[in-house]
C-alpha cells in the first residue's frame, strides 16, 4: 500500500534528481515553496529529511512529493 504524499502535485522523476542529499532536499524545498507550501512545512520537510542517512532522505521525500 502506497500512501499519498502531502504535496502530490509536486513531481520529480527519480533519474532527474541529484544523488547528493543536500541537492535533493534543496530542489524539493524549492519546489514546495513554488507550490505554495507554508514555510513551516518546507522547514519540517528539510529538517526531517536531513536527520538521518540517504535512504531516510528518499523515504521522507516520497512522503512529501511524488517521485516517479
N, C-alpha and C positions, 0 to 999 in steps of 0.2 A: 504494500500500500504506500503510495507517494502522497505526501502532504502538499497542499498548495502553498507556494511561497507567499510571503507577506506582500510583495510587490510583483505579481506575476506579469504585469505589462513590461517590466524592465527585463530585457532579454539579452543574453550573451551566448555566443557559440563558444564552446569549450576550446576549440582549436584557435580561436582568436585571442584568448587570454594569455597574458604573460605568466610564466610559471613562478615568478618571484612573488611571494606573499604580499609584500608592500605594494607592488604594482597592481596586483589583482584587487586588493582592498581599496586602493586609491581609485581605480577605474569604476568599481561598483559603487563606491561612495559618491563619486561624481554623477553617475547615472541616477542614483537615488535622489540626489539634490535636484537634478534636472526634471525628474518625475514628480517633484513636489513633496517629497518626504520631509517631515519635520526634522529640524536639526538634531533633536534628541534621538530620533530613530537612526539617523546616519551615524551619530556618535556611538549609540548602543551596538549597531552592527559592527563597526570598526573595532571597538573595544573587545567584543566577544570573539570576532574572527581572529584577532591577533593574540588571543590569550593562550594559545597552545600551538601545536605543530601544523604543518601544511595541510594534512588531512582534515584537521579541525577547520582551517580556513575554508576549504572546499565545502565541507558539510554545512557550516554556518552560512556560506554564500548561497547554497541551494535552498536554505530556509528563508532567504530574503528575496531572491530574484530567480528568474527562470534560466537555467542552463540547458543548452541543447547540444 
